[in-house]
């Protein structure tokens, strides 16, 4: 059925459903033959399964509202009580057993949308359907239609050759993308949504795909609702339904109401019973009526621009040939067609879509092996150009393994000891599904069960990013009701309404903790005389402060230094106090130029920055503290306005807007489903080093793609200009079939570029079309001139015969074809070694696969030139003597290509010769490219950050130390670097604090463990 007719049928179906009108049989069968509309009962039923089993309970009725595909989820309808839901689903609040779940899974199917199975054959043919392939297909038609003239038969050899070339490209693309796709699918399966489900009487984490109607699930902050469900008893949830309805604000869902698959929990925690899964959910039905759309990304635009440039170059060359050959030179019709085919076949970079897409697919697989799974393929090129990374502190720069220093706990209530304060904090913590803070506090108790011993929990308020605290309502064995709460100290101070000296004392302690790199946690308690969970209770009482220590990762300092060397500025974005942010930044060597979140709104009280524009402040800052999720979005927005390519890490549901806004949204390990959904890259390993490794890999992938595009443009110009001049100046007719052989051998070699060994760019990289086109035109023109020079020497002179003693080939067009074929083949393929390197091509070692493919292809080309005697291709073997001469000429021609590359780079950026003179890329005599000097510079910077004298201040009179030899100086530098790095370890920090404070090391070590 035509697609436009199907679309009209779907519109009719949706309209009739909204109007409660019966749906004709022909519409019902053509849209989905597994369901039917019963006008009397007004609900959906499965027609194939039927019966009185739970299968007949098909969704919208149990949601307590009608299935309205117009997007209005609030149509009034009588709700079915939750108890009746359990009766019809034949389940209880205890959930299902594993056996029941498996039985229902067979009936309802997996909880996921049906994926359209793509035809392998159509996918294969799809690789022949792009503008570059269309030009080749036009050339094939031209070979048998237009070439049928001048008393000669159609050019079947060229037609077959072009078809073979198209099939080779499609086959390679199909195999490589299929392999990469299978690997990516296996990795993405590991990121399948998880959910907490109550099976066999206990809570377990399972794939959301195994859910069936009747399952009991737990929904909490940051979860994407895995299936349509009805809420049980508990506090209302804040649900974001924007993915379903477009509503920008979260809606409040009360117990008994329905939540829809695909919506996101923004606040709260509750249990729910599943009533619909997979294609039977509201989301599944809506998705069934909506066709997917494909956005044209930046990568596709670049590909199109390069392809159009090549096609236009060929079109201009063909136009010039037609004008000169026929009206002016009066060439024979068939000879002119052959020359046009040479330009058309040889000039089109037919392998470009294949090489670039395969390079990106293979690169994506390599990234996943390093712990970074790309959800959006074009994020690779954006990560290669990233110059600013906004990183979370907790869990990314630090270990997120919090420890409580019991000896430093500050209690604000008389007759209360540290153990009682810890107990109150533990009661306000989760004993299941714990985060790092809950785990650290409960872990300080002798027995975790003490957190709920002798009390009965009435209500628990989970953490949310707005209130930044947790709380528990409970009553003790005497029947007295209490609340205890823990959270961000500022929130707890405000909750308790502290005033005067008490507030000042609390802030002094918080600042004191922060100066030592310790986070603070406030604890409060409250009596509830009314003995109801809804009661406001008596005034809150501030109990005390807990110091938490989150040690930096052992590799964070080195990773940040690597990032700065790569041109990526790392900014710390933390919700902790400013002093903690500065202390962490000092330890990690990322600077202490940090500001409070108030400065983002222009409300800073610091006079030194009050006059600086916000966007400039954000650009120059090393980080921000006290940040809320909405601040992250503003930071990304301002950096993008300053033309930065910005990456943002996040893990929570409220990070989603910033992750979507960023050029590269990165969901860190253990991120919520909502954060993963909004991100472009999902990390499976913790820490910043994974991101920096991903940046290096992305730059290597991008470098391969950039190398090939320069090569492709160069070859197009080289073929078009070279053969145009030969055809018009000497009226020489080169064989289109031999150009096909060059193209086929080139494709086989160039395909290996996707696995080539390359040096990532030392700075952020991006598509620079001016550089690509300029380099391609200049190099292509140079090689075309060399080809014309070679042809002139072989066609019009006896230079090679006189100098090397070989027989002349003047006046022998078939042998001239063989010689010209070999010269073009060698230098064309050798060009890839120039474009793939940033410095001298003979210095940067290529991949063995590329070298092997080049040698094999040119051995075949040489054998053809030496021995081939093909009358249909107008070629005759020239012997090994001429082959040796052509190889020597090609090597001499190859040498200046590197110099031309440097000249072009200098002309475009003015930096190429700087690189040469500063020994950064081309000429390097220093060991490890001057790594020792860079480490010494880093050590100097670190001494300054730590308040130590720089080496030049300590040893400014070098004449006093002439007895120190070079070896001693190097040893001193190594020792200095090692000592400074020791400061970035937890052990090194503790030792230094112990020495400064004069504390007992044995007492300290039992609390700070790595």
N, C-alpha and C positions, 0 to 999 in steps of 0.2 A: 504494500500500500504506500502511495506517495507520502512523504513526510508532512507536506502542508495539509493533506486531508486528515492525517492522524492528529495533527495539532488542533484542527477545527473540532474533531470528535471529542478530544479531551476538554476543550472549552465548553462544549455542550454538556458533557458529563458533570463538570464542576458547577455549571449554571443550574442544572436540574437538581443536583444535590442541595444547593443553597435554597432552592425554592420548594424542597420536599416533594418534587414531582417524580413520578415513575420514570425509570430509564428504559428506553426501548431495548429489545433483545439484541439488535445488531450493534448498538453502541457498547453494550455490556460485554459482548463476546470479543469485540475488536480491541478493547482497552485492557481488560484483565479477566481472563476466563476462570480465575480462581475465586472470584467474589460475585455476589449478586445483591441487588437492592430490593428489600422487602418493604413495599409501600405501607403495608398494614402494621407491621411491628416497628417500623422506623428504626431498624438497626441493621448493621452489617452481619452477614453470616458466610461461613465457608460453604461452598456448594459441593466440594469434593469429599469433605469429611463428615459434615452434618452430625446428627445424633445428639444425645443429651449430655455428652461429655463437656469438659471445660472449653473445648475447642470453639463452641458456639458463642463464647463470650468474646466478641470481637471489638473491643476497645472503646469507641466514643461514648457509649452509654455509661460505662463504668467511670469514665473520666468525670461524670457528673455534669457534662455539658455536651452539646452536639458537635459532631465533626464538621466544622465549617471551614472550607478551603479558601475562603476569602481572606483568612488571616485573623478574623475576629474570634478570639478564644473565650470571650466572656458572654456568649449567647446564653440567655437564661434557660435553665432546664432543671427539673427536679433532680436532686442528687440522690444517688443510691447510697445508703449507709454502708460504712466500711464493713460491718459485720455481715451484711448481705454479700459483699464482695467476696469475703472468705467462703461463704456458703456456695456461691456459684463457682468459685475457683477450686472448691474442694481442698482447702488448705487451712492452716491455722497461723497464729502469730509465731509459732515455733518454726515456721518455714517448711522446707521440703527436705527429704532425705536425698542422698546421692542417686539412689535407684529411681526415685520419683522424678528427679531432675532429668535423668537420662531418658526416661520414658516420655516425658513431655517434650524434650528436645527433638525426638523423632517426629512428634506431631506438629509442633509449631515451627521447627527449623531453628537455625542459629540466629542469634540476636545481632544481625548485621544486614545491611542493604544488599540486595542482589546485584552483583557486578556483571556488566555486560561482557560476555566473552568475545574478544576480538579475534576475527579470522586471521590465522597465521598467513594465509595466502594474500589476503587483502593488505595486511601489514607489510608483506614483502613488496607488493606492487606499489604501496604508498611511498617507498623510497625512490621510485621513479617519477613521482608527481611533485615537482618543484620547478621553479623557473629555470635553473641551470639544466635540469634534465630535459625540460621542454625544448631548449635550444638544441641539445644533442639529438632529441627525437626528430626535430625539424631537419637536422642535418642528415639523419638516416633516410627520411622521406625524400629529401633533396637528392640523395645519392642514387635513388632508383627511379625518380620521376623526372627531375630536371636534367640529370646526367644522361638521360636517354636521348642522345642526339649526336650529330656529326658522324653518322654511320656507325656508331659504336653501341653495344648493348648496355643495359643499365649496369651501374657500378655495384654489383651484388657483393663483391668482396668488402667494400667500405660499409655497406649496409649491415652485413653480418658482423663486421668488426665493431661497429657502433653498438649494436644490440648486445654483443658479448661484453663490451665495456660497461654498459648499463647494468647488465646482470651481475657482473663481478662486484660493482659498487653496491648494488642492492643486497647481494649475498653477504658481503662483509658487514654492512650496516646491520642487517637483520641478525646475524650471528652474534656480533659484539653487543648490540643493544639488548638482545634477548638474554644473553648471559648476565649483563650488568643489571637488567631488570629483574631477573630471577634472584640475584644476590641481594638487590635492594629490597625486594618483596620479603625475603627471608628475614632481613634485618628489621624491616618495618613491623613484621609480625611480633618481634620482641617488644615493640612500642605499642602494641594493641592496648586499648583502654582496659584498665583493671577496675574491679569493684569489690567492695566488702559485701559478702553474701553469707547469710546464716544457713548453713547446711549441716545436717547431722548433729544439731544441737550446739554448734560452735561457729564463731565468726572466722571466715577464711577469706583470703584475697584470691580471686579468680579472674580469668578473662571475662570481660563483659559479654562476649559472644555466647557463653553457656547459660545466660539467664533465660528463664522461662516464666510465663505467668504463674503466680503463686509464690515466687521467691521473695524472701525478706532481704532488703538491702539497706545499707547505711549510706546516707548522703551527708557530706560535710563540706566546709568551706573549700572552694577551689575545684570541686568535683564537677565533671560534666555528667549530667543525669544520663545513666546508661540505657534506660528504657522508660516507657510511660508507666507511671506508678501513682498510687494514692498514699498520702502521708499519714503516719500513725500519730500517736500522742507526742506532744513536745512543744517547743517554742516555734513560732513562725519562721519560715525561711525567706531570705531575699533571693529571688531567682531572676537571672538575666535571660530573657527570652528573645533578645534582639536577633539571634540567628534564625528564629522562626517567624517572628512577627514584625521585626523592624523597630520595636519599641526601644527607645534609647535608655529609659530608666528601668531599674529592676522592679519587679512586682513582688508583693508579699503573698506568700502561700501559707495558709493556716492548716492545722491538722484536719484530715478528711478531704482536703482538696487534692486535685491532680497536678502532677508535674510531668513535663513532656521531655522525651528523649532529645538530646542535643542542646538543652538549656543548661546554664551554668549556675552553680550555687555561689552566691556572693556573700552570704552571711548565714550562720546558724549550723545546726547539726541535728539530724533526725533520722528515724527509721521509716521505711516505706515498703509497701507490698507492690510487686510488679504486676501489671495488668495487661501489658501489651509489649511485644518485642519485635525487632526486625522490621520487615516491610509493613507490619500491621500497626506500627506506631503512627502518631500524627505526623512526625517527621518523615517516616517512610512513605506514607501515602502522598504527602506534599511533594517529596522528591520524585515520586513516580510521575507527576504531572509537569515537572519542570525540566526543560532541556538544559544541559550544562553548557557553559560558554568558555571559550578559550581566549585569554588575553594575550595580546602580542607583547612580549617582553622586550627589554632593551637588547638582549642578545640576538633575538630574531631581527630586530631593526638593523643591528650592525651587520648581520649576515646578509640581509637584503641590500644594504648600502654597498657592500663589497661586491656582491653578485651583480648589482646594477652597473657598478663601475666597470667590471670586466665585460659585461654584455655591451655597454656603450662603446668601450674601446674596440671591441670586435666589429661592431656595427660601423664605426667610423672607418676602420681599416677595409672592410668589405665595400663600403661606399666608394672609397678612393680607388680600389682595385677595379670596380665596375666602370667608373668614369674613365680611368686611364686605359684599361685593357680593351674595351670594346669601341668607344668612339674615337680614341686617339691611336692606339696601337693596332686596332682591328685584329685582335687575336681570335682564334677559333673558339666557337661556343663551348665545346666540351673542355678545352684547356682552361678556359676561364672559370667554369664550374668547379673543376678540380682545385684550382687555386683558392676559390672561395671556401671550399670544403676544408682545405688545410687550415685556414684561419679559424673557421667555425669549430672544427674538431680539436685543434691544438690549443686554441685560446681559452676555451671554457674550462674553468676549474671544477670539473664534474664531481671530484671527490670532496669538495669543500664541506657540504652539509654532512656527509658521512664522517669525515675526519673530526670536525668540531663536535658533533653530537656524541660520537663514540669517545672522544677525549674527555668530554664532560661526564659521561656515564661511568667510564672507568675511574676517573678522578673521584667521583662521588662514592664509588665503592671503596677506594683507598681511604677517603675521609672517614667512612664508617668503621673501617678497621682500626682507625686511630681514636675512635670514641666520639665522632661527630657525625650524626646521621642527618643528611640534607633532605628536607621535605620539599624544597623548591630548588630545582636544578640550577637556575640562574643565580641563586645566592652565592654560588662559587665565585663568579666573576666580581660580585659586589664585595665579598670578603677579601678578595685580592686587592681591592682598592680601598679597604677600610683604613682610615687614619686616626680614628678616635674610638676607643672602647670604654664604655661606661660599665664598670664591673661592681657587682655586689661585694660587700666585704665578707659577710658571714657565709661560710661554706665554700666560697670561691677563693678568696685571698687567705682565709683562715680555715682551720680544720672543722669548725662547727662541732667540736667535742668539748663542751663546757664543763668546767670543774668549779666547785664552790670552795673557797678558802674559808673554812669554819672559824679560823682564828681571827679573821678580819670582819666577821659579821657585826653589824651595829644594831643594837636593840634600843628602842625608844620608850619602852614601858618598864616601869619598876617591877621587880619580882618576877621577871620573865627572863629565862635563859636562852642561849643560842639554840638548844635542842627544841624548845617549844616554838620558836620562830620558824625553824626548819619544818616542823610538823605542820604548822599553819600553811606554809608555802606548799608543802607536799599535798595537803588536802585540796588546795586550789589547782592541782595538777591532774592530768589524765593518768590513769594507771594502765590504759590501753591506748593504742594508736598515738603514742607519745611523740612529741617533737623533741629537739635537742635539749631545750630548757627543762621541760617536764622530766625527761630521763635523768638529767644531772641532779635535780633536786630530790626526786624520789630515790635515786641511787645513793644519796647521802644517808638515808635511813638505814638502820641495821637490817630491817626486814621491810621490803616494799609494801607488804600488807598492812603495815602500821598506818599508812596514809588513809585507810578506810576503817581502821579498827575502832570499835566502840561508838561508831556513828552510823547514821542511816542517811544516805544521799537522797535529797529531794529533787534538786535541780542543779545542772552544771551549765555555766555559760562558757562556751568555747572561745578561743582567741579569735579576734578579727582585727584587720588592719586599722580600723577607725578608732575603736576603744583601746586597743593595744593592752588588753588585760584578760585574765580568766577569773572566774569566780565560781564558788560552790555554795549551795544552800543545803544545810543539813541539820539534823537534831541529834543530841547525844543521848546517853543512856538515862539521863534524868528527865528527858523530854524537852529540854531547852533548845530553842532554835537559834542557829548562828549562820553567818556568812563569813567566808574568808576569800580574799582576792590577792592576786599577785600580778605584776605587770611592769610596764615602763614606769620608772620612778616619777616622771612628771605627771603621768596620768593618775598614779596613786596619790601623789601629793595634792593634786587638784580634787580628787575624789574625797579625800579626808579634810579638804579645806584648811590646810595648815597655814598658820599665820606667824608673823614675828620671828622670835628666836628659833622656834622649832623648824620653821621653813628654811631659815638661814643655815642652821646646823645641818639639815638634810642636804642642802645644795653644796655645802662645804665638803661633806663626806663624799657626795657624788663626784665632785670635781677632783678630790683627792684620789678616789678610785680610778677616775679616768686618766689622770696624769701617770698612773702606773700601768695603764693599759687594761684596766679591769672594767667590765660592764657592771651596771647596777640594776638590781631588781627590787622594786618596792613591794612590801607586804602590808595588808590592812585586814582588819576584822570588824564585825558588826553583830550586834544582838538583834533578834527579831521577836519582840514581845507579842506581836499579833499572831505568830506561828502560821503564816501563810507565805508561799513562795512569791506571791504578787506584792506583798507588803514592802514598803520602802525601808522599814526597820529604823533602828536608832542611828544616830550619826556614826559615820565610819571613824575608826580609830587607827591611826598610823602606828604600825607595830615595829617596823625596822627596815633595814636595807641589807641585801645579800650581794657580795661581790662575786662576779662570774668572770672567769678567765678563758678566753678563746684563743689558743695559740696560733700564730701564723703558720701556714704550710711551709714545710722545709724548702720547697722549690719556688715559693712566690717571689722572693727578692730577685733570684736569678732570672725568672720568667719575665718579670717587669723590665729588667735590664735588657733582656733579649727583645722585648716588645719595643722599647725605645730605640734600640739599634735598628729595628726594622721600620722605624718611622711611625709606629702606632703609639699614640699618647693614651695611657691608661688613666682613667679618672675613677676614683673610689666613690661609690654612691652607697651611703649607709644610713640606717635609721638610728644608729647610736649617737651618743653625745659627741660634740665637736672635738673635745679633748681626746676621746678614744680614737676618733678618726685621724687626728694629727699624730698621735703616738704610733698608731699602726702604720701610717704613711711614712713616718720617720724610720721605723724599723725596716720597712720594705724598700726604702730608697726611692720612693715615688714622690717625695716632697711633702711639705707641710702647708702648702698654700691652699688651705681648705676653708670653707665658709659654711655658716649655718643655712638651713633651707629658707629662712626668712629673707636672705639676700636675693633669692630667686624672684621674689615678688617686689624687690626694691624697698623692703622694709627694714633693712639692716641698720642697727644702731652704731655700727663701726664707721667712724668718720672717714677712715682711710679708704673705704670702698664705696661710700655713699654716692660719690660723684661719678663712678664708673658705670657705663651702660650695662644692663643685665646680660645681653648677648656677649659682650666682650669679657665680662667677668666669668661667664660660664666657659668661654673658650680658653681663658688663661688659668683657670683654677685646676688644682690637682684633685679636687673632690669636694663633696658636699655631705654634711652630716644632718641628722634629724630629718631625713627625707621621707616624705609620704609618697605613695604611688603616683599621685597627680603631679608631683614635682618631677618625677622621672620623665613623664611625657613632655613637660615643658623644657627640660634639659635637652632631650633629643630634638625637639622642634627648633630650638634656638641654634643648636649646632648645625642642623641641616640648612638653616637660613644662612649660616656662615659658610656654606658650600663644603661642609665636611661629610665624608661617608662614615656614618655612625653605626656602631654595633652596640647592642644593649643586652645585658644578661638579666634574667629574671627567673623566679620560681613560683610566685604566687598568682592567685587569680587577679589581683589588682594590678599586677605588672603587665597584664595582657594589652592594654592600650599602648603602653610605651613599646612593647615588643612588636606590635603591629606597625607602629609609627616608624620605628628604627629601620634603617636600610637592611640591617641583618639582625633579626631578633633571635637571641640564643637562649633556649631553655636549658638551664643547668641540670645536672644529675639530680634525680628525685624531685623534679619540678611537678607541680600539680597538672592535672589533665588540661585545665584551662590555659595555663602558660605554654604547654606543649602545643596545643591547638593553635595558638596565636603566633608561634615562633616559626622561623625559617630553618633553623638548625637545632637539633636536640642532642645534648651531650649525654653520653652514657658513662662518662668518667668524671669524677670531681676535680676541681682545681682550675687555675688559670692556664696551666701549661697545655692543657688539651686545646684551648682556644688558639694559643700562639702556634702550636703545631698545625692546627687547621689552617691558620693564616699562611704559614709557609707552604703547605700542600696546595692551598688554593692558588697561591701565586705561581707555583710550579705548573699547575694545570692551566692557568691563564697564560703563562709564558709559552706553553706548547701551542695553544690556540693562536696566540699572537704571532708566533714564529711561522705557523703555517699560512696565516692570512697574508703576511708580507711575501712569503714564497709564492703564493697563488697569484697575487697581483703582478709580481715580477715576471713570472712565467707567461702570463697573458700578454704583457707588454712585449716581452722578448720574442714570443712566437709571432704575434701580429706584426710588429715592426720589422723583425728579421726577415720573415718570409715575404712580407710586402715589398721590401726593398729588393730582395733577390728576384722576385717575380717581375717587378716593373723595370728594374735596371737592366738585367740580363735576359729577360723574357724566359726565365727558367721555370719549368713546370715541375714542382716537387709532388711526389706521390701522396695523396691523402691517406693511403693505407699505412705508409711508414709513420705518419704522424699519429695514427691510431696505435701503432706498436709502441711509440714513445709514451703515449698517454696511459696505456695499459701497464707498462713497466713502471712508470712514475707512480701510478695509483698503488701498486703493490708495495712500493718502497715507502710512500708517504703515509700509508695506513699505520706504520709502526711508530709514527711521531707521537701517537697517543700514549705510548709506553716509554718514550725517550727519557734519558737522564738529563735533566736541565737544572740550572741554577736559578732559584727563585730571585725575583727582583729584590734589591736591598731596600727599596722604598715602595710605598703603595702604588699599585699599577692600575691602569684602566684603559679602555679602548680609546686610542688617539688616531682617528681616521686620517688626519693630516700626515702623521708620521708613517702610517701604513701605506698610503697612496704615494707619498713623496719617495719613500725608500723603494717601493715597488717600481715606480716609473724610472728612477735613476738607475737602479740595478738592472732592470729589464732593458733599458736603452743601451747601457754599457755592453751587456751580453749580446744584444742584437748587432751592435757595431762590430764586436769581435767575430760574430758569425759571418757578417758581410765581408770583413777583412779576410777571414779564412777562405771564403768562397772566391774572392777576387784572386788571392794568391794561387788557389788550385785551378781556377777556370781561365785566368788570363796570363799567368806567369808560369815559369818553370822553377820557381824559388825552391819548392820542396824537393824537386828532382835534382837540382844542382847542389843543394846543401846536404841532402841525406841519401842521395843515390838511388832513389826509388823511381819506378817508371812513371811517366807523365800520365795524367788522366784528363788532359785538355781535350775537348771535343768528344768526350765520352760521357754523355748525360747520365747513363745508368750507374756508372762508377762514381760520378759526382754526387748522385743521389745517396749512394752508400756512405761516402765520406761525410757529406753534410748531415746525414742521419746520425752517424756516430758522434760527430762534434756536438750537435744539438742535444743528444741524449746525455752525454757525459756531463757537460757543464750545467744542464738544466737540473739534473738530480744532485749534483755537487753543491748547488746553491743552498740547499737545505742546511748544510753544515755551517754556512755563514749566518743565515737568518736565525738559527737556533741558539747562537752564542752571543753573549753580551760583550765579550772581549775577543781576542784572537781565536779563530775557529780551531786552530791546531793545538790550542792550550786546553780548552774545555772539552773533556772526553765525552763523546756521544754514547748512547746506549748501544750495547752489542747487537741488539735486534735491528736497529737502524743501520748500523755499519754492515751487518750481514746481508740485509735486504739490498743495500746499495751495491755491494760487491756482486751479489747474485744477478741483479738486474743488469749491471754493466757488463758482466761476463756474457750474458745472453745477447745484449746489444752488440758487443764486439764480435761475437761469433756470427751474428747475422750480417754485419758489415763485411766480415772477412770472407765468408763462404756463400752467402745467399745468392741465388740466381733465379729471381722471381720475375718473370716477364710481365705478369699482371700488375706488379707493383713497381715496374720499371727500375729494378735494382740489380746490380751485378757486383759480386765480391771484389774487394780491393786488395786483399792479402794482408799479411801480418806487418809488413813494412809500413804501409800507410796507416794501419791501426796504431802502431807505435808512435808515429809522427802526430797523429790526432790526439793521442793521450798526452804527449808532451806539450802540444799547443794548448790543450785544455788546462793543464796544470799551470802553465805560464799565465793563462787568462784568469785562472782562479785566484792567484795571489793578491791582485789589487782589490778584490772584492771586500776584504776586511777593512782596508783603508777607506774605500768609498763609504762603507757603513759608518765609520767614525766621522767622516766629513759630514755626512747627512745628519747624524745625531748632533754634531756640533752646530750645524746650521740651524737646526730646529730648536735646540735647547741651550747651546753654548756651554754644555757641561762635559761633552765627550773628552776633550783634551784635558780638562781638569781631572777626570778619572784616570787618564793615562799618566799625567804628571804626578798625581798624588798616590800612585800605585794602588788604586782601589780595585781596578778590574783587570787591566791588561798587563802592565809590567809590575811584577811583584817579586821582590827579593827578600822581603821580611818573612820570618817564620810565622806560619798560621795567619798570614795577612795582617800582621801587626797586632795580634791578639794581646800580647804582653803590654803594649802601650795602652790599649783600651782598658785593660784590667787595672793598670796603674791610675788611669784617669778616674775610673769608677771608684777606686779605693780612696782617692783624694776627695771626691764628692761625698763619699760616705763618712769620712773623718769629719768633714764640715757639718754634716747632718747630726752627727753624734756629739758635736761640741768639742772635737779633738783638734789639735793643731795640724794643719796640713804639712806634708813632708818638707816643702820648701821653706816653711817657717822654722821648723826644727833643725834643718840642716842647710841653712842658707850659705854658710861659709864652707864651700866644698874643698877649699885648699887644706882645711884642717883634717879632712878625711881622705887624703890622697892614698893613704896606705890601704884603703878598702879597694879590693880588686872588683872586677865586673861580676864575678861569681857571687861575692858577698852581697852586692847590691841586689842582684836578682833574688837571692835567698830572702833578703829583707822584704822585698816586695811581695814575694809569695807568702811569707809569714803574715804580713799586714793584711793581705786579701783574705787569708784563711781566718784570721782573728775577727775581722769585720763580718765575715759570713757567719761566724759562730754566734755573733750578736743576734742574728736573725733566727736562730733556733730557740726553742722553748728552754732547753737546758742552759744555753748561753744567757738568756734573759734572766732566768731564775738565779743563776750564779752571780750575775752582776748586781741584782737587787739584794741578794743576801749579803754581799760584800759592803754595799752602801748602807744598809740598814743594821748591819751587825747582828743578824738573826741566826737562830740555830738551824743549820742546814738539814739536820735530820727531821726537824719538825716541818720544814717547808716541803721537803721532797715527798712526804707521804700524801700531800694534797695535789701537787703538780706532777702529773704523770703524762708521758707521751704515749 
